[in-house]
Amino acid sequence: MSRTLVNFMMGLWLIFSVGAVSQPASAQPAIEDATPHPMVPLPADGYITLDEFTDFAVMEFPASPGDRRSGFDETVEVEGAYRKMEYAVEGLELSLIRLYRGYLQHFESGGFEVIFSGIGEELSGRDGYSFITYESGFLSRTPSTASGTVAYILARSPDEQTVLALSFYARQNARRMLINAIEIEDMAPLDLFAPEPEPEPEPEAETQPDVALIQQDIEELASGLVADGRVIVKAILFEFDRADILPESAEALATVAELLRGRADLKLLVVGHTDGVGSFDYNLRLSVDRAQAVVAWLRDRHSIEGSRLRAAGAGPMSPVTTNRTEAGRAENRRVELVEVID
């Protein structure tokens, strides 16, 4: 067991020795201009209440049911750059199970390895308690039969360079999700006399040639969703290297809004995709930002309820054709609508 987890457990022992887990008296405010983790899209209407970074840490994440007293049969120990964040969605109208399953689907469809996941009693240890990580940094315990259900996902990125531990819970009239992320790397020696590092070059961004707009009607979008569960919207374009939607995309987005208004039961996952030029993290972040821009456009300009739309980004992970040619890269830069089945 690593020193980090031992410290967690010692803090937990002190908390429970006085009989209760202390919680903050008031809700944490949103952090202005905070950027979501590039692999974990921010929920619709969500905000960031915690964002901390450490250049190197050793972490041991639970990879099986259990808790402090009964222990964990399996754990995953990793080390590298560490980022801890908390996302929140105000109110309790959004069910925790929907939030949990939405992210589980996001990771599975994006090629992540889901090492371990569970909700409620699926996390229970031998003594009937389950674990959940609060923003205080302690591994806290809660009875599996308690009304406040908790959930957990441990996943590894497709390139196996990042491990993510997501904990879901309700606190202070909000659904919350704590993200513990480690970018795996060896610790470099500390050179106290190292020269100032030269600035890293900007990542090579996508190139975007002139693209002929192909407008689709409602029937074409609807038939794609029925037949395949997803459909590409071919006439949504963005500013070069940015998430700003170009004005010529308005007609295609109006068609999507009309489709949603005509089917009141339809809920969609809006997924952004990029080509394979540039770094993985850069493209993944850009795809999430673009998906969020589409959701915001439909919500703000067409009055589509935010609860019917979820933004997600797949970056370069799901190409429809080769990235070796400019024509192929143009096809891979796209926005897809995926039907969400409750």
Secondary structure, DSSP 4 states (H G I P E B T S, - for coil): --HHHHHHHHHHHHHHHTTS----SSPPPPPTT----TTSPPPTTEEEEEEEEEEEEEEEEE-SSEETTTEES-EEEEEEEEEEEEEEEEBS-S-HHHHHHHHHHHHHHTT-EEEEEEEGGGG--TTSEEEEE-TTS-EEEEETTSSS--EEEEEE-TTS-EEEEEEEEE-SSEEEEEEEEEEE-PPPP--TTPPPPPPPPPPPPPP----------HHHHHHHHHHHSEEEETT--B-TTS-PBPGGGHHHHHHHHHHHHH-TT--EEEEEE--S-S-HHHHHHHHHHHHHHHHHHHHHHH---GGGEEEEEEETSS-SS-SSSHHHHHHHSEEEEEEPP-
